[in-house]
Amino acid sequence: MTESPPRRAAIIGTGLIGGSIGLALRREGWHVSGVDRDQHRAARALHLGALDAVGADPDAEVIFIATPAGAVVEAAVEVLAFGAPDSVVTDVAGVKSPIVAALDHPRFVGGHPMAGSEQEGVDGADARLFEGATWVLTPTANTDPSAYSRVLGVVTSFGADAVAMPAARHDGMVAMVSHVPHLTAAALMTLAADAATEQAALLRLAAGGFRDMTRIAAGHPGIWPDLCLDNRLAIAATLDRLMDAVGGLRTMVTEGDRAGILAVLERAREARLNLPARVLHPDEMIEIRVPVPDRPGVLAEVTTVLGEGNVNIYDLEIAHSAEGPRGVLVLAVDATDAGAAISALSGRGYHPTLRRLAP
Amino acid sequence: MTESPPRRAAIIGTGLIGGSIGLALRREGWHVSGVDRDQHRAARALHLGALDAVGADPDAEVIFIATPAGAVVEAAVEVLAFGAPDSVVTDVAGVKSPIVAALDHPRFVGGHPMAGSEQEGVDGADARLFEGATWVLTPTANTDPSAYSRVLGVVTSFGADAVAMPAARHDGMVAMVSHVPHLTAAALMTLAADAATEQAALLRLAAGGFRDMTRIAAGHPGIWPDLCLDNRLAIAATLDRLMDAVGGLRTMVTEGDRAGILAVLERAREARLNLPARVLHPDEMIEIRVPVPDRPGVLAEVTTVLGEGNVNIYDLEIAHSAEGPRGVLVLAVDATDAGAAISALSGRGYHPTLRRLAP
């Protein structure tokens, strides 16, 4: 009796995402070949253990295309024509409609792992990059179900949370939750920086709320111009809606419509509080809010106090107040630990409040 | 030889801010009287130790008006007319031009402590609320210098960082760094919530960047309608500039102006990276960036590792990636601790990078 040979995969484009896919595949026992337009990058991926071999593999049963978005279609057409007849091909580009429209082939499944890293390039690759990430797949009416399920199985084996939706819906959603927020943060930061050149004290007045709102503007511009152009229709439509909403608020402000402003803020508050927390079993989770001074050491103190109380923190964020050096630590803990957490925190002079997370 | 009697202060309006001022004054040895439109609230402030006595004090040398903004002018006019002839009066309202215009009196100094708390009301009062906070003072050409320096001395004794500027400039600045970001976050959150009612998966795609941008929308609407109306001109002007900037980006996106988009994002990135950190001696600080999986426990692990390495963390924030479950912990530590920090983190498999903070 002999062991069955490893399943074979190939990667085209061995940067951060391609390299991470290679590491995850090899961890799962696959044989992985890879190529890159830049031969040094492919060699580096081999050196880092993301590949078993540099080069094409005509026997690969799954091919990941992780090139820049503009090169996906050409690479996929070639692989679909010259690869094994039962192979499946998927990609990782952040905008799906143009690619899916050009590649409506039974053995192609569009994909978008919603994972990134501050580090660019293959040296930032990590086999665990996709654990807990949402990985969108965009099958069409022509997609072969077995091709889809093969890609789904691989993606799930990486620890990702796969979600299927039409390409156009994906593009509208990422315009809303990713592209437009990014552009808006950049616009706000630029305005403030412009104002600060005349008013040096301005940024001293910028407290936690402003820092939160502009934080994503600190990211590498990298692929953003491509994402913006590939998704231009959805982004333009979403920007129009944002400008309408902001314009509506402007009218309420100038016309003194106190009730209207209050209604918008109340509704936004409720929606933000109901934003699903990133926890595995929210029905078993309790949210604990701890008002804290926004100063060094508080975070370590609270996490240590809870660690001593044997309370496991599943999620944590710091809600800075809009003004000034106060904030709230928002913790998600197992419901069975809630009593211990409250007791430990109250014993150190904190005033925690509880809220059951909606299932 | 007898001890000199305590200096006497009074507070009008004993809510969160008034109560915190009372606690801070008493900690500094003052005798504090206070009144509130709601007698139960004044009694509660007395019970909590924020006051020595409920009632007016004709001998108070400093009077803080901490009522809702709409009641400041009337209260101040009365106190200036009937209080001690050498007393000074200050307020805490978040918009200064209307108040300073109505009260251009030598013994009145407008003020705005940029501090708040998620807790509302006197039960959230805290003597340390103002430590490290920026406290704007808005003297005019008519302000008596000795009145100004008396208010400055008291505010500084609370641990606040006092900054003087004209009222109109203050109002323009808070429109930029506080009011408009808050309204924009509310508009974004509302749009996403609207879209999510039709597309249930939408908010599953909302990663750390979206969460950061909308976090302030989770705050209590409380005084926001009043702030918006009192500062309507500056807010409208700033919203117009924001809509211009967003509209400019929209044009670049629809016209395919890749270079223009890149230039905006590069400029915003540089400005955000240069946003001053809230540290006391930035010339002696090192910023450490640690790429981390955006999962429970990492924060506690990193802070604990550094604690074990005897490294003091002065500031900490989590930079979520725009998409997916990866992020970067950004830490400010004393430059002399940088080696120990790097060594402790590298020993646990992290890959920290260093940057000297600009002085």
Interface residues (C-beta under 8 A of the other chain):
Chain A: G94 P113 M114 A115 G116 S117 E118 Q119 G124 R128 L129 F130 E131 G132 A133 T134 V136 D161 V163 M165 R169 G172 M173 V174 M176 V177 S178 V180 P181 H182 L183 T184 A185 A186 A187 L188 M189 T190 L191 A192 A193 A195 Q199 A201 L202 L203 R204 L205 A206 A207 G209 F210 R211 D212 M213 T214 R215 I216 A217 A218 G219 H220 P221 W224 P225 D226 C228 L229 R232 I235 A236 T238 L239 D240 R241 L242 M243 A245 V246 G247 L249 R250 M252 V253 T254 G256 R258 A259 I261 L262 V264 L265 E266 R267 A268 R269 A271 R272 L273 L275 P276 R278 R289 P291 P293 D294 R295 P296 G297 L299 A300 T303 T304 G307 N312 I313 Y314 D315 L316 E317 I318 A319 H320 S321 A322 E323 G324 P325 R326 G327 V328 A332 H351
Chain B: G94 P113 M114 A115 G116 S117 E118 Q119 G124 D126 R128 L129 F130 E131 G132 A133 T134 V136 D161 V163 M165 R169 G172 M173 V174 M176 V177 S178 V180 P181 H182 L183 T184 A185 A186 A187 L188 M189 T190 L191 A192 A193 A195 Q199 A201 L202 L203 R204 L205 A206 A207 G209 F210 R211 D212 M213 T214 R215 I216 A217 A218 G219 H220 P221 W224 P225 D226 C228 L229 R232 I235 A236 T238 L239 D240 R241 L242 M243 A245 V246 G247 L249 R250 M252 V253 T254 G256 R258 A259 I261 L262 V264 L265 E266 R267 A268 R269 A271 R272 L273 L275 P276 R278 R289 P291 P293 D294 R295 P296 G297 L299 A300 T303 T304 G307 N312 I313 Y314 D315 L316 E317 I318 A319 H320 S321 A322 E323 G324 P325 R326 G327 V328 H351
